[in-house]
Amino acid sequence: MNRVYNFSAGPSMLPLPVLEKAASELVCYGDSGMSVMEMSHRSPAYEAIIQKAEADFRKVMNIPDNYKVLFLQGGASTQFAAIPLNLMKTGKADYILSGQFSTKAQKEAAKYGDAKIVASSKDKNFSEIPQTTRADFRPDADYVHICYNNTIYGTKFNYIPDTGDIPLVADLSSCIMSEPVDVTKFGVIYAGAQKNMAPAGLTVVIVREDLLGNARPETPSMLDWQLMADNDSMYNTPPCYSIYVAGLVYEWILSIGGLEEMKKMNEKKANLLYDYLDSQDYYIAPVSKESRSMMNVTFVTGNEELDKKFPKEAEKAGLMNLKGHRSVGGMRASIYNAMPYEGVEALVAFMKDFAEKNPK
């Protein structure tokens, strides 16, 4: 087996024990005589899978009983529309723009009401997280929306905005389960699964129960959170296999000590890479130190040709998908939960070698 270190921003690496367990059950799950991919979602075998997945996810995230967990489809981007359709009662919502996905979310919400931009770091090329106070938010806003970690720019909120009684809605797609999060600070948390949780195809929504039941009349059934909650995420056929793999990931996280241990592992990896970046002047880390992401580390050489050469040479060394997003350029190392410490060690060693062989 010749596995590479995959630094892709998503779909991304999955824990090797999870892949091995899934492989062992691929053809026949338990004594069912079939693969999970072939199973009816209404069968007792699959109902047990999805129920255990939710129970373990609640343990991992420490989700209170007054929150519903929804296993949905359509990616986090579909939730950009579902959020205003379910939450906009007065027609007003406040958005903090910290990158591309929060910008897309705001534009989508503006189709349904007054989606006000209360803070933005666009003028700084999203190299830092905008700072806010409770006074920045309208008292009659139905919710405040943030993207907690910005995959493309490599930034993360180093604080939870104080929104008072206004529900805080957060896209956690690229940092969910990377460290403990106080779910009670949020009205809604949502995340695409393809970075830290499961294969692409699954989106998880954690929504406080008092926020359900307010969907606008024109809300499509598939975007109505109350309808999905009433049907235990099975109003239609759910993304069965992705939910099954997510369940294996939740088991894996619990087996290593939960999110406290996960945080220690992620901090160790991120510190290794950032400490190297801060110790030299060949590579430039554009993100302000206070806003750095543990999951997505961006850097450039300052030379466009070298930035193009770096990911190509890295591939030859088994370090894949280090090219930065097309809107930013440079390099990006996504070091999600499943990336082992040895992968970051290999990356830092390659960076040193590349700098020595390619003087500016």
Buried (B, 14 or more C-beta within 10 A) or exposed (E): EEEBBBBBBBBBBBBEBBBEBBEEBEEEBEEBEBBBEEBEBEEEBBBEBBEBBBEBBBBBBEBEEEBBBBBBBBBBBBBBBBBBBBBBEEBBBBBBBBBBBBBBBBEBBBEBBBBBBBBBBEEEEBBBBBBBEEEBBBEEBBBBBBBBBBBBBBBBBEEBBBBEEBBBBBBBBBBBBBBBBEBEEBBBBBBBBBBBBBBBBBBBBBBBEEBBEBBBEEBEEBBBBBBBBEEBBBBEEBBBBBBBBBBBBBBBBBEEEBBEEBBEBBEEBBEBBBEBBEEEEBBEBBBBEEBBBBBBBBBBBEEEEBBEBBBEBBBEBBBBBBBBBEEBBBBBBBBBBBBBEEBBBBBBEBBEEBBEEBEE
